[in-house]
Amino acid sequence: MTNKPVIRSIFFGNYFYGICAVALSMEAAVQQGIPINEPAYYWIVFSLCTWFYTRAYVQDQNPDNLNQRTQWYRHHARLVHVSQALLLTSGSALLLWSIPQLRFDIGWQNWFLLLCFPAAAFLYYGPQLGSRFSLNLRNRGWLKPFLIGFIWAGAVTVYPLFYYYMQQGMQPVATSITLLLFTKNFVFISILCIMFDIKDYAEDYNRELKTFVVRNGLRKTIFMLLIPLCIVGLASLVVIGIFRGFTPVRIGVNTLPFWAAMLTAYSLHKRHQILYYLVLIDGLMLFKAFCGIIAMWF
């Protein structure tokens, strides 16, 4: 099934990232007790997320790169450029359209919180300053997964909350639930990013990019980092759930994504094709969003 052109386009073209960003944003709204935002907001999230992730592959012009995903971009260059233009134009237009509806006198603390995530995203691709120094944090192997986790956690946790309050003309208020959900998203997505570093092990090794798996090897990364992080995430959810008086079913449903991540991490001791990583690892984000929404019923 994963060899079908449509499936490859959805995952190679990063459209699935946009879908996951929308799903996680909806989960954040439900779990923070606010209504789901208007459809325009979620198109902004989808379009700008997909556009942002696609930039790196559009800019990769190295003909010697035999990565399946890079080759797909090279063979579909015209379609990708049209898609990028439509995504950026439509997302930006809707963002500008929504601005007059929003309240902006929200205090410098809230503005600092809002702006720190796009600032981190800028530094992810950041500029080259001379021949020896670069602000491109994407090339800091040990930092990259946590930076991505931080950006995603902010985008899908803080922004839905702030957008709703600002649209209603109210002062945004981040609660303890916001902090809990932000931390859960940060840890979970950081775990997924480390899993993706396993996929890129050979390429990162040749580039001398010191990711966790390049530094420590595959087995240590899985059994001494990924699985312990999953256990910490599980334990934290159980403790916080008990402390906040969640029902056992609600706690159990919320922990399912971490159990799934643990099983996925264990499966990575064998090599797989790129679509395995894209479908299964990225799919965990969608699974987490569904579990988080369903858990609110209990």
C-alpha positions in Angstrom: 0.0 0.0 0.0 2.8 2.4 0.9 4.2 2.2 -2.7 1.1 3.8 -4.2 1.8 7.3 -5.6 -0.9 9.0 -3.5 0.5 7.5 -0.3 4.0 8.5 -1.2 2.9 12.0 -2.0 1.1 12.5 1.3 4.1 11.4 3.4 7.0 12.5 1.2 5.3 15.9 0.5 4.9 16.5 4.3 1.2 16.9 4.0 0.8 14.3 6.8 2.8 16.6 9.1 0.2 19.2 8.4 -2.6 16.8 9.2 -0.9 15.8 12.5 -0.4 19.4 13.5 -4.1 20.0 13.0 -5.1 16.9 15.0 -2.7 17.8 17.9 -4.1 21.4 17.9 -7.6 20.0 18.2 -6.5 17.7 21.0 -4.9 20.7 22.8 -8.2 22.7 22.5 -10.3 19.8 23.8 -8.0 19.0 26.7 -7.7 22.7 27.7 -11.5 23.0 27.8 -11.9 25.5 25.0 -14.0 25.1 21.8 -12.4 23.9 18.6 -11.2 27.0 16.6 -12.7 28.0 13.3 -11.7 26.1 10.1 -9.6 29.0 8.9 -7.3 28.6 11.8 -6.6 24.9 11.1 -5.9 25.7 7.4 -3.3 28.2 8.6 -1.8 25.5 10.8 -1.9 22.8 8.0 -0.6 25.0 5.2 2.3 26.8 7.1 3.4 23.5 8.8 3.6 21.7 5.4 5.3 24.6 3.7 7.9 24.9 6.5 8.8 21.3 6.5 9.1 21.1 2.7 11.5 24.0 2.5 14.5 21.8 3.4 13.9 19.4 0.6 13.2 22.1 -2.0 16.5 23.7 -1.1 18.5 20.4 -1.4 20.0 20.5 -4.9 22.7 17.9 -4.3 22.4 15.5 -7.3 24.4 12.9 -5.4 21.8 12.6 -2.7 20.2 9.2 -3.3 17.7 9.5 -0.4 14.3 8.3 -1.7 12.5 11.4 -0.3 15.0 13.8 -2.0 14.7 11.9 -5.2 10.9 12.2 -5.0 11.3 15.9 -4.7 13.6 16.1 -7.7 11.2 14.1 -9.9 8.2 16.2 -8.7 9.9 19.6 -8.6 7.2 21.5 -10.6 4.3 20.1 -8.5 6.1 20.8 -5.3 6.9 24.4 -6.2 3.2 25.0 -7.1 2.1 23.4 -3.9 4.5 25.5 -1.9 3.3 28.7 -3.5 -0.4 27.8 -2.8 0.3 26.7 0.8 2.3 29.9 1.6 -0.2 32.2 -0.2 -3.3 30.7 1.2 -2.0 30.3 4.8 -0.6 33.9 4.8 -3.8 35.3 3.4 -5.9 33.7 6.0 -3.5 34.8 8.7 -3.7 38.4 7.5 -7.5 38.1 7.3 -7.7 36.9 10.9 -5.6 39.7 12.3 -8.3 42.3 12.6 -10.4 39.9 14.6 -7.8 39.4 17.3 -7.0 41.3 20.5 -3.3 42.3 20.7 -3.0 44.1 24.0 -2.2 40.8 25.9 1.0 41.9 27.8 4.6 41.4 27.1 4.8 38.1 28.9 2.2 36.6 26.5 3.9 38.1 23.5 7.2 36.7 24.6 5.6 33.2 24.9 4.0 33.6 21.4 7.2 34.8 19.7 9.7 32.3 21.2 8.4 29.4 19.1 8.8 31.1 15.6 12.1 32.4 16.8 13.2 28.8 17.6 11.9 27.8 14.1 14.0 30.5 12.5 17.1 29.3 14.3 16.3 25.7 13.2 17.2 26.8 9.6 19.1 29.9 10.8 21.6 31.9 8.8 25.3 31.1 8.1 27.4 33.8 9.8 30.8 33.6 8.1 32.6 30.4 7.2 33.0 29.0 10.8 29.8 30.0 12.6 26.2 29.2 11.9 23.0 29.7 13.7 21.5 26.7 11.9 20.5 24.6 15.0 19.3 21.8 12.6 23.0 20.8 12.4 23.4 20.5 16.2 22.7 16.8 16.3 22.1 16.4 20.1 19.9 19.5 20.3 17.8 19.0 17.1 15.2 16.6 18.5 14.5 18.7 21.5 14.3 21.9 19.5 11.8 20.3 17.1 9.8 19.0 20.2 9.8 22.5 21.7 8.6 24.2 18.5 5.8 21.6 17.9 4.7 21.6 21.5 4.3 25.4 21.4 2.6 25.5 18.0 0.0 22.8 18.9 -0.5 23.6 22.6 -0.1 27.3 23.2 -1.3 28.7 19.9 -4.8 27.2 19.8 -5.4 28.5 23.3 -4.1 32.0 22.6 -5.9 32.3 19.2 -9.2 31.4 20.9 -8.8 34.0 23.7 -7.5 36.7 21.4 -10.4 36.1 19.0 -12.9 36.4 21.8 -11.3 39.7 22.9 -10.0 38.2 26.2 -6.7 38.0 27.9 -5.0 34.6 27.2 -4.6 32.5 30.3 -2.2 29.5 30.4 -3.2 27.0 33.1 -1.5 24.1 34.7 -3.3 21.9 32.1 -1.5 24.0 29.4 1.9 23.3 31.0 1.0 19.6 31.4 0.0 19.2 27.8 3.0 21.3 26.6 5.3 19.0 28.5 3.6 15.8 27.2 3.8 17.0 23.6 7.4 18.2 24.1 8.6 14.8 25.4 6.6 12.7 23.0 7.6 14.6 19.8 11.3 14.7 21.0 11.1 10.9 21.3 9.8 10.6 17.7 12.6 12.9 16.5 15.2 10.7 18.0 13.6 7.7 16.3 14.0 9.6 13.0 17.7 10.1 13.7 17.9 6.3 13.6 16.6 6.4 10.0 19.2 9.0 9.1 22.1 7.2 10.9 24.3 6.5 7.8 23.8 10.0 6.3 24.4 11.8 9.7 27.5 9.6 10.3 29.0 10.7 6.9 28.2 14.3 7.6 29.7 14.0 11.1 26.5 15.2 12.6 26.7 14.0 16.2 23.1 12.8 16.8 22.4 10.5 19.8 22.5 7.4 17.6 25.8 8.5 15.9 27.4 9.2 19.3 26.1 6.2 21.2 25.1 3.6 18.6 21.7 2.1 17.8 21.3 -0.3 20.8 22.2 2.3 23.4 19.9 4.9 21.8 17.0 2.5 21.9 17.5 0.9 25.3 19.2 3.7 27.3 17.4 6.7 25.8 14.2 6.1 23.9 12.6 3.4 26.1 13.6 5.2 29.4 12.1 8.4 28.0 8.9 6.5 27.2 8.8 5.1 30.7 9.3 8.6 32.2 6.5 9.9 30.1 4.2 7.0 31.2 5.1 7.5 34.9 4.5 11.2 34.7 1.1 10.8 33.1 0.0 8.3 35.7 1.2 10.4 38.7 -0.3 13.6 37.3 -3.6 11.8 36.4 -3.9 10.5 39.9 -3.1 13.8 41.4 -5.7 15.6 39.3 -8.3 12.9 40.0 -8.6 11.5 36.4 -10.5 8.2 36.1 -8.3 5.1 35.5 -9.8 4.8 32.0 -8.8 8.3 31.1 -5.3 7.8 32.4 -5.0 4.5 30.5 -6.1 6.0 27.2 -3.7 8.9 27.6 -0.8 6.5 28.1 -1.5 4.4 25.0 0.7 6.6 22.7 3.7 6.1 25.0 3.2 2.4 25.0 3.0 2.5 21.2 6.1 4.6 21.1 8.0 2.1 23.2 7.0 -0.8 20.9 8.0 1.3 17.9 11.4 2.1 19.4 12.1 -1.5 20.1 11.2 -2.4 16.4 13.9 0.0 15.2 16.7 -2.4 16.0 16.1 -3.6 12.4 16.5 -1.5 9.3 13.4 -0.4 7.4 12.5 1.5 4.3 11.9 5.2 4.7 8.1 4.9 4.4 8.1 2.6 7.4 9.4 5.5 9.5 7.2 8.1 8.0 4.0 6.1 8.3 4.6 4.5 11.7 6.5 7.1 13.6 4.6 10.1 12.2 1.4 8.1 12.6 2.1 8.1 16.4 1.4 11.8 16.5 -2.1 11.2 14.9 -2.6 8.3 17.3 -1.7 10.5 20.3 -4.2 13.2 19.2 -7.0 10.7 18.9 -6.2 9.2 22.3 -6.1 12.6 23.9 -9.5 13.6 22.5 -11.1 10.2 23.2 -9.8 10.3 26.8 -11.8 13.5 27.5 -15.0 11.4 27.2 -14.1 9.5 30.4 
